[in-house]
Amino acid sequence: MRISIGGERVEVHDDLARALLAALRDEQLVKPPQASTFDDLTALVDCISRVTQRLTVIKELAMSRADATGSYSNRRALGMAAGMAPSQLGRVLEGHGLPRDRRAGGVDLAVAFRTTDDGQLHPDPEADIDGLPSFTLPFNPARGVVEPTEFAGRELEFYYRPQVPIAVADLGRTAGYTLRPEQGPIACLTEQVFDALFGDPRIDPTRPNGR
């Protein structure tokens, strides 16, 4: 079955297309697949797995950005929308650098980084990072999510401000993209650090909404 998305026509497994349509219509009845052979059913399972993985990533990014819109965002409403218990919601948000319990503090906010091969600091001056804790991490962004700059594949030392309150962290469009060293804090990125690493993603950087 061919479906049209944003003017682009895509070939989709018949059973998956019907399931997507039912989900978008919020139909409660789940109909079994019409495919019957082993190969067809296996292909359906593979296709659903790939779609589910990508939707899960987008779902978590949307959740983290919604929570970062303010220090008093409604986590109860967010959990209901996500179909998650408070404990599960807390684990997901914590995985994106957001506090599981707001009473415990804020986020670790990466404000600058230094290239270890040449020692150059980006984007803050030395005076602004004096005394800040840091961690070293190779910059290996996920493919297909962003277009990294010349820093991809290089080892960088990131400087961060620990436990910055959400209300003043001003994560904006960077909420949801976090750095996860094997040992150390999970750090959210300021927009300045994000843009230095990936380039400004807005169509027109001179305008606030990018258009």
Helices and strands as residue ranges (DSSP letters): E 2-5, E 8-11, H 14-24, H 38-67, H 75-82, H 86-95, G 102-104, E 107-115, E 121-122, H 126-129, E 134-138, E 155-164, H 166-169, G 172-174, E 178-179, E 187-189, H 191-198
